[in-house]
């Protein structure tokens, strides 16, 4: 009898605790829907992803294994793992971006200046290459000693054919690098300005800071895509070697040989400098590592919390049932011992 009363009392207490409403819930895009024995609900954030607004809440249950994160949109609970991951990844990145500080300003400024210098040299090299192509095209109509200067030059330096092909392929890439570098310098400068304003006490909108951080990171990655294996540094290095060979051989052509050689020497010299400079940019050394690591850590933890909250009501009732069974067994044993 006492065992039954003990079980009944425990169940009543648990139900009363679970039925106790939370005094104040932060209201977001969608209201949270607590389950039995939820003790506290915290509104983490409202966030818009791909035009859809979501509300993220954390529920603390009396059973820790029934606690976790819920996401709501349009008054519905999000049950899609891919949607939850997209929302929590975006939210984690925004939270992590708030960790950007004064220690990030100098690296940003340094990479911006290095990219600016490299882009200037890339632009100059592209001009030299283009002018050489234009010059060689014009030499197809200039005749000396019974043949065109172009044909005489190719006969003296067969590498001119390879140069023409490589140059036409490289020029769009060089111009694209220049454009992407301009975008990176612009975004990095804006991000630096926001960080300096915040450090000086100005209230900066977190969403604005996050958006600028993302734009800067994307612009930096666009610049990085031009570098490395088969990047412009390797293209320019190869072009420097070809131009040197052409310049050394083409000077033997009568009348125009020295003039032609000067064009290729200029391409050789500028390509050599620019190849070394772009290869040394090492933008991968500044990947916002701390911010990215924190974002990944937050996202991983939140996804674990979201997964643990997928069947909270079932988890709670199973836990209660298990406790009731245990108490019933203990109560029965105590009753049996007292007989």
N, C-alpha and C positions, 0 to 999 in steps of 0.2 A: 504493500500500500504506500509506504513511504517512498519507494522507488518511483512509483507512478506519479506521486505528487511532485517529486523532484524533477522528473521529466516534463510534466505539465507546466510547472513554474518556469523552467528554463525556456520552454517554447514561448510562453506568454511574454516573458521579458524580452526575448529576441524579437518578437513581432512588434512589441511596443517601441523598441529601439529603432527597428527598421521603418516603422510607420511615422517616426518623428520627422517632420518636414525640415528641410534646410532653411534656415532663417532668411538668408539673403543669397541669391544666386545672381552673378553678373549676367546681364542679358546681352546676347550676341545676335548674330544673324538668325540663329535658331536656338530655341530654349533647350537645355539639357533634359534628359529623361532618366533620373536616377532609378536604381533598382533597390530591392530589399537590402537593408543594412548598409546602404551608402551613408557615410558619416559626413563627408565634406565634398563639395564640388568647387573646383577652381576654374575660372574662365582663363584659358591660356592666351587665346588671340582670335580675332576675326581676320580672315585672309581671303583675297580674291586670286584664284588660279584659273587661267584661261577663260576669264570673264564670268566665272561662277564664284559666288561668295560662300565661304565655309566658316563655321564656328568650331573651335577646338576646345574641349574641356577635359579636365582630369578629375576622375571620381576616386575618392578614397573610401573603400569598403572596410567593414570590420574584419573581413577576411582579406588579407593582403593579396592573395592570389586572385581575388575578384576585382581588385583595383585596376585602374588603367586609364587609357585615353579613349574618348569617343569624339567623333567628328560628325557634325550635322550640317545639312544644307536643305533649304526649302522644307524645314520641319521634319526632315527624314534623316535617319541615322545612316552614315556611310558604311557600307559593308564590303565594298570592293577594295581589295588589297592594293591594286594599282592606283586607284584614286587616292586612297589614304597615303600611299607612299609619295605620290606627287605633291599632295598638300603638305605633308610633314617635311619633305625635302625642301620645298620652297620656304616654309616657315623657319626651318633650321638655318638655311642660308641667310635669311634676313636677320635672325638673332645673332648669328656669328659675325655678320658684317658690322654689328655694333662694337665689336672688339677692335676694329681698326683704330689705330692711335698714332701718336707722334712718331713712334718707331717705324711706321710705314711710310712716312713722308719722304725721308731721305732716299730710301731705295726707289720709290716711285720717281722722284726727281732725277736720280742718277740714270735709271733706265730710259726715262723720257729724253734726257739730254743725249745719251748714247745713241738712241734710235734716231734722234733728230740729225745728229752728225752723220750717221751712216746713210740716212735717207738723202741727205744733201750730196754725198759722194756717189750714191747709186744714181741719182738724177743726172749728175755730171757725166758719169760713165755712160749712161743710156744716150745722152746727147752725143758723146764721142762716137759711139757705135752707130747711131743713126746717121750722123754726118759722114761717116766712112762708107756706109751703104749707099748713101746718096752720091757721094763722090765716085764710087766704083761704078754705079749705074751710069753716071755721066760719061765715064771713061769708055763706055761701050760705043759711044758716038765720036770719040776723039781718035783720029788716026795718026800714027807716027810710023815712018819707015815701012809703009805698005800694010800695016795691020792696026787694029784698034789697040789702044793702051790697055784695055781690059784683057784682051786675049793674050797680049804679050806678058801681062802681069801674072795671069793664071799659068802660062807656060813656065814662068820663072818660079812661081810659088803656087803649086796645085792646091795648097791648103785653103786658098781663097774660096773655093767652092764649099768646103766645110764651114768656113767662117760665115758665109752668107746664110747658110741654112740654120746654123746655131744662133746667129744674131737675130734672125727673124723670129725664132722661137723664144729667145730670151727677152726681147724688148717688152712684150706685154707683161711678162712676169716682173720685170724691173719697175715698170710703171705702176703695176698693182701694189708692189711693195711700198712705193713712194706714197700712194694713196692710203694704204693701211697704216703706214707709219704716222701720217698726218692725223688720222683718226685716233691712234693710240696717244699721241702727244696731247691732243686736245682733251681726250677723256681723262688722262692722267693728271693734267693740269687742273681740270675741274674738280677731280676727287681730292687733290692736294688742297685746293682752296676750301672745300667743305670741311676737311679734317682740321685745317688751321683755324677756321672760324669756330668750330666746336671746341677746340682746345682753348680758344680765347674767350669762351663763355657764351657764344651765340647758340641759341637753340636750333639745331638742325633737324628737320623732319626725318625720322628713321627710314621712311619709305624712299625719300629722295636720296639719302645716303646709300641705301641698298641698291637702288636703280643705277646710281653712278658707279658703284663698285662692280656691278654685273657688266655694265657697258665697258668699263676699263678692262676687266678681265677678258671679255670677249675680243676687244680690240687688240690686246696683247697676244692672245692666242692666234689671231689673224696674222699678226706680224711673224710670230714664231713659225707658222705654217710655211713661210717662205724660206726658212733656214734649215740646215741639217742635210740629211741624205737627199741628193739631187735637188737641193735648194739653190738659191741664187749665188751663195758663196761658192759652191762647187761649179756652177755654170760659169761664173766670172773667172774662177781659177783656170778652168779649161780654156776659156776664151783668151786669157792672158798668155798662155803658152802658145796657142795657135797664132795669135797676133805677133808674138815675138819672132816665130819662125818665118811668118810672111814678111815682116819688116826686114829681116836679115837677107832674105832671098830676092825680094822684089826690087831692092835698090839697084840691082844690076840692069834693070830695064832702061834703055836709052831715053833721054829726054825727061820722062815723067817719073822715073824710078825713085828718086829721092823724095819727091813730093808725095808719092803713094806711100813710101815707107814711113814718112812722118805721121800720116793718119794712123797707121797700124801701131807705131810706137806709142802714140798717145793712148790708143785703146789698151795696149799692153800695160802701160804704166798705171792708168787709172783703174783698170780691172784688177790689177795686183793689189793695190791699196784697198779697194773696196771689198774684194774677196776676203782679205785678212780681217778687215774691220767688221764685216757682217758675221763672219765665223766666230768672232770674239764677243758678240753681243751677249750670248749666254742668258737669254731671257728666261730660260727654264730655271735659273737660279732664284728667280723671284716669282713664285707661283701663288702668293698669298697663302703659303702653307699653313700657317697657324689658323687662319680663318677657315680654310677648307677642312682642316683636321677637326676643328670644333664643330663645323656644320655636319660633318659625317658622324661625329660622336653623338650629337644631339639627335640627328635623324635616326640613327640606329637604336638609341635608347627609347625614343618615342614610338618607333615601330614595334619594339618589343612590348611597350605598354599598351599599344593599340591591339596587338594580337592577343594579349592576355585579357582583353575586355570584350572579346567577340561573343561570348555566351555567359555574361555575368549572372543573369537570373538563375540559369541552370547550375552554374558553379556554386552560387550561394545556397540554393535548396539542397544540392547534393552534400554540401558541407554541413548544413544543419542536420540533414538526415543522418550523416555519419556520426555527428556528435550525439544526436538523440539515441542512436543505436548503442554507442559506447556507454552513455549514461544509463541506458536501460539495462545493459549487461552488468554494469557496475552495481546499479541499484538492485538488480535481481540477485547478484552475488551476495551483496550486503544483507538482503532480506533472508537469503538462504542460510547465511552464516548465523543469523540471530535466532533462527528457529531452534 
